[in-house]
């Protein structure tokens, strides 16, 4: 096996939840360029149509509410029936809400926890069942956040959900290792996406740039290399890891740039 073969995803089928925009779209297209057959889920019809055109047709896109276990199970069954296998799951679907903990309703708390943590668990559960039945191992990649390790003002539900993703990743890594399934987490920092649009051109956005050793905000393309690594044979002895992709933001203790 050559060095490049280690990173090849030829013959693999990958599913990226929330793969119709932002980081999810970048990872989906990157995995496809690495050789995988890539499927995505999303709830926005316009975005679903756009990513379908990029991936090759509507058969590569599934509408899915990841908080609905029956829908998750049915989607996994449809994928196996049509594509005959599932080798890689990227749990990217999620949401955020900025509101004070003193004002956050239980319904909104449960909505964010459900989308980011429960949805990740449900997709991992049903994907892992498929991988175990196939008997050929697999890869589960969960999307955490820098707020898996930091506190977030006005973001208690988001930080709690993304911190929970770390515990879920570690527990699944331990339980599924015997089945040759590796489970790891990517922790994106500040990347220029639709979700972060309100911050990008604000004083906070400039402060983020000045504190980041790389000297810039991230782009969706910056997560692609790590996603390919964690999806490929190159990471077969890596499991339970949580890897930041943040330009060094999490390790900087002061402003670096003027």
C-alpha positions in Angstrom: 0.0 0.0 0.0 1.4 3.4 -1.0 1.1 6.5 1.1 -1.6 7.8 -1.1 -3.5 4.5 -0.9 -3.7 5.1 2.9 -6.0 8.1 2.2 -8.0 6.6 -0.7 -11.7 6.2 -0.1 -12.4 4.2 -3.3 -15.2 1.7 -2.9 -16.4 3.3 0.4 -19.9 4.8 1.0 -20.0 7.8 3.2 -23.0 9.7 4.8 -22.6 13.3 5.8 -25.5 14.6 7.9 -26.3 18.3 7.4 -24.1 18.0 4.3 -25.9 20.5 2.1 -24.0 23.6 3.3 -21.1 25.0 5.3 -18.6 22.6 6.8 -20.8 19.6 5.9 -20.8 20.5 2.2 -17.1 21.0 2.1 -16.5 17.6 3.8 -18.9 15.9 1.5 -17.3 17.2 -1.6 -13.8 16.4 -0.2 -14.7 12.8 0.6 -16.1 12.5 -2.9 -12.8 13.8 -4.4 -11.0 11.2 -2.3 -13.0 8.4 -4.0 -16.0 7.8 -1.8 -19.6 7.6 -2.9 -21.0 10.4 -0.8 -24.6 10.8 0.4 -25.8 13.7 2.4 -28.8 14.6 4.5 -30.4 18.0 4.9 -33.8 19.7 5.6 -33.6 22.8 3.3 -35.0 21.8 -0.1 -33.1 24.5 -2.1 -29.8 23.5 -0.5 -30.6 19.9 -1.0 -31.1 20.5 -4.7 -27.8 22.4 -5.0 -25.7 19.7 -3.3 -27.5 17.0 -5.4 -26.3 18.7 -8.5 -22.7 18.8 -7.2 -22.7 15.2 -6.0 -24.3 13.8 -9.2 -28.0 13.6 -8.8 -31.0 13.5 -6.3 -30.3 9.9 -5.3 -27.3 11.2 -3.3 -29.5 13.4 -1.0 -31.9 12.4 1.8 -34.2 14.6 3.7 -33.8 13.8 7.4 -34.7 15.1 10.8 -31.9 13.5 12.9 -33.8 13.9 16.2 -36.4 11.4 14.9 -35.2 7.9 15.5 -37.7 6.2 13.3 -36.7 8.5 10.4 -33.0 7.8 11.1 -33.5 4.1 11.1 -35.6 4.3 7.9 -33.0 6.4 6.1 -30.2 4.0 7.1 -32.2 1.1 5.8 -32.8 3.0 2.5 -29.1 3.6 2.1 -28.2 0.0 2.6 -31.0 -1.2 0.3 -29.8 1.2 -2.5 -26.0 1.4 -2.0 -25.5 -2.0 -0.4 -23.2 -0.7 2.3 -22.2 2.2 4.6 -18.6 2.6 5.6 -18.3 6.2 6.9 -20.6 8.5 8.9 -19.9 12.1 9.4 -22.3 13.5 12.1 -22.3 17.2 11.1 -26.0 18.1 11.4 -26.6 20.6 14.2 -27.9 24.0 15.3 -27.2 26.8 17.7 -29.0 29.5 19.6 -27.7 32.6 21.3 -29.7 33.4 24.4 -29.0 33.9 28.1 -29.2 30.9 30.3 -31.6 33.0 32.4 -34.0 33.3 29.5 -33.5 30.0 27.8 -36.7 27.9 27.6 -36.8 24.2 28.2 -38.2 23.7 24.8 -35.3 25.6 23.2 -32.8 23.8 25.4 -34.2 20.4 24.3 -34.2 21.5 20.6 -30.5 22.3 20.6 -29.5 19.3 22.7 -31.7 17.1 20.5 -30.2 18.4 17.2 -26.5 18.4 18.3 -26.3 15.5 20.8 -29.3 13.2 20.5 -29.2 13.4 16.7 -25.5 12.5 16.7 -26.2 9.5 19.0 -29.1 8.2 16.9 -27.2 8.4 13.6 -24.2 6.8 15.2 -26.3 4.1 16.7 -28.0 3.1 13.5 -24.9 3.5 11.3 -22.9 1.4 13.7 -25.5 -1.4 13.6 -25.1 -1.4 9.8 -21.3 -1.5 10.1 -21.3 -4.3 12.6 -23.6 -6.3 10.4 -21.3 -5.8 7.5 -18.4 -7.1 9.5 -15.8 -4.9 7.8 -15.3 -2.1 10.3 -16.1 1.6 9.7 -15.5 5.2 10.6 -17.7 7.5 12.6 -16.7 11.2 12.7 -18.6 13.5 15.1 -18.5 17.2 14.8 -17.8 18.9 18.2 -16.8 22.5 18.5 -14.3 24.8 20.2 -17.2 25.1 22.7 -16.7 21.5 23.5 -13.8 22.8 25.6 -14.7 26.5 26.2 -17.6 28.1 27.9 -19.9 30.1 25.7 -21.7 33.3 26.9 -25.3 33.1 25.8 -24.7 29.6 24.5 -25.3 27.2 27.4 -27.3 24.8 25.3 -24.8 24.7 22.4 -21.8 24.3 24.7 -23.5 21.6 26.7 -24.5 19.7 23.6 -21.0 19.9 22.0 -19.3 18.9 25.3 -21.6 15.9 25.3 -20.4 15.0 21.9 -16.9 14.4 23.4 -18.3 11.9 25.9 -20.3 10.2 23.3 -17.3 9.9 21.0 -15.1 8.4 23.7 -17.8 5.9 24.9 -18.5 4.8 21.3 -14.8 4.4 20.6 -14.4 2.1 23.5 -17.5 0.1 22.8 -17.2 -0.2 19.0 -13.4 -0.9 18.8 -13.9 -4.6 18.9 -15.9 -4.2 15.6 -13.0 -2.3 14.0 -15.1 0.9 14.0 -13.1 4.0 14.9 -15.0 7.0 16.4 -13.4 10.4 16.5 -14.4 14.0 16.8 -13.4 17.1 14.9 -13.5 20.4 16.9 -13.9 23.3 14.4 -12.9 26.7 15.6 -14.1 29.9 14.0 -14.8 29.2 10.4 -16.5 31.5 7.9 -19.9 29.9 7.4 -23.5 31.0 7.3 -23.8 30.2 11.0 -21.0 32.6 11.9 -21.9 35.3 9.4 -23.1 37.8 12.1 -19.7 37.6 13.9 -17.3 37.7 10.9 -17.3 41.4 10.3 -17.8 42.6 13.9 -15.3 43.7 16.5 -15.5 40.2 17.9 -14.6 38.8 14.5 -11.5 40.9 14.4 -10.6 39.9 18.0 -10.8 36.3 16.9 -8.4 36.9 14.0 -6.0 38.7 16.3 -6.0 35.8 18.8 -5.6 33.0 16.2 -1.9 32.0 15.6 -2.7 31.4 11.9 -3.7 35.0 11.6 -7.1 34.4 10.0 -10.5 32.9 10.2 -10.9 29.3 9.0 -12.7 28.3 5.9 -14.9 25.3 5.3 -12.0 23.8 3.2 -9.8 23.8 6.3 -11.7 20.8 7.8 -11.5 18.6 4.7 -8.0 17.1 5.1 -8.8 16.0 8.7 -12.1 14.5 7.6 -10.4 12.5 4.8 -7.7 11.3 7.3 -10.3 10.2 9.9 -12.4 8.5 7.2 -9.5 6.6 5.7 -7.2 3.6 6.5 -4.6 6.2 7.6 -6.5 6.5 10.9 -7.1 2.9 11.6 -5.3 3.1 15.0 -6.8 6.5 16.0 -10.0 6.4 18.0 -11.6 8.4 20.8 -9.6 11.5 19.7 -10.9 15.0 19.6 -8.9 17.1 17.2 -9.2 20.9 16.9 -9.2 22.6 13.5 -8.9 26.2 14.7 -5.7 27.7 13.6 -4.3 27.4 17.1 -7.1 29.6 18.7 -7.6 27.1 21.6 -3.9 27.2 22.7 -3.3 31.0 22.4 -3.4 32.8 25.8 -3.3 36.3 24.4 -3.8 38.5 21.4 -1.0 37.9 18.8 -1.8 40.4 16.1 -2.5 44.1 16.1 
